[in-house]
Amino acid sequence: MTRDELNALTALLRRYGNAPRSVDQALEAIDAYLTLAESHPDAAALTYEHGHALDLWHALQDTAAALALRPAPISPQAA
């Protein structure tokens, strides 16, 4: 879970349109975790927050995978 991976996952999720608020909040929480890890790598809170950030990370990856499997909408021109 790196900043580059978060940026790639964010771009992937945005490709499917506006994300629900919960997805945006999860992305913001992971961003906050990474910011803390980058600026204060020895912070005691990192030990506690790592598990939460990892849970969110996996949930977002699952969401991206589910969106990728969703059938594309039928355009009115194709009907």
C-alpha positions in Angstrom: 0.0 0.0 0.0 1.9 3.0 -1.3 1.0 6.5 -2.5 1.5 5.4 -6.2 -0.8 2.4 -5.6 -3.4 4.6 -4.0 -3.3 7.0 -6.9 -3.7 4.1 -9.4 -6.6 2.6 -7.4 -8.2 6.1 -7.1 -7.9 6.6 -10.9 -9.4 3.1 -11.5 -12.4 3.8 -9.2 -13.0 7.2 -10.8 -13.1 5.6 -14.2 -16.5 4.2 -13.3 -18.0 7.6 -12.6 -18.8 9.4 -9.3 -17.9 7.2 -6.4 -20.3 6.8 -3.4 -19.4 8.9 -0.4 -18.1 5.8 1.5 -15.6 5.2 -1.2 -14.4 8.8 -1.1 -14.1 8.5 2.7 -12.1 5.3 2.5 -9.7 6.9 -0.1 -9.3 9.9 2.2 -8.6 7.7 5.2 -5.9 5.8 3.4 -4.4 9.0 2.2 -4.3 10.3 5.8 -2.7 7.1 6.9 0.0 7.3 4.2 0.6 11.0 5.0 1.1 10.1 8.7 3.4 7.2 7.7 5.5 9.5 5.4 5.8 12.4 7.8 6.0 10.5 11.1 7.1 6.9 10.4 7.7 6.2 14.1 4.3 7.4 15.3 2.7 5.0 17.7 -0.7 5.5 16.0 0.7 3.8 12.9 0.7 0.4 14.6 -3.0 0.8 15.5 -4.1 2.4 12.2 -2.3 0.0 9.9 -4.9 -2.7 10.3 -7.7 -0.3 9.7 -6.0 1.2 6.6 -5.3 -2.3 5.3 -9.0 -3.3 5.7 -10.1 -0.2 3.8 -7.5 -1.0 1.1 -8.8 -4.5 0.6 -12.4 -3.3 0.5 -11.5 -0.7 -2.1 -9.7 -3.3 -4.2 -12.7 -5.5 -4.0 -14.9 -2.6 -5.0 -12.7 -1.9 -8.1 -12.8 -5.6 -9.0 -16.6 -5.7 -8.7 -17.0 -2.6 -10.9 -14.7 -4.1 -13.5 -17.0 -7.2 -13.7 -20.2 -5.2 -14.0 -21.6 -5.3 -17.5 -21.3 -2.1 -19.4 -24.6 -0.1 -19.8 -26.4 -0.4 -23.1 -26.3 2.8 -25.0 -29.6 4.0 -26.5 -28.0 4.0 -29.9 -27.3 0.3 -29.7 -30.9 -0.6 -28.8 
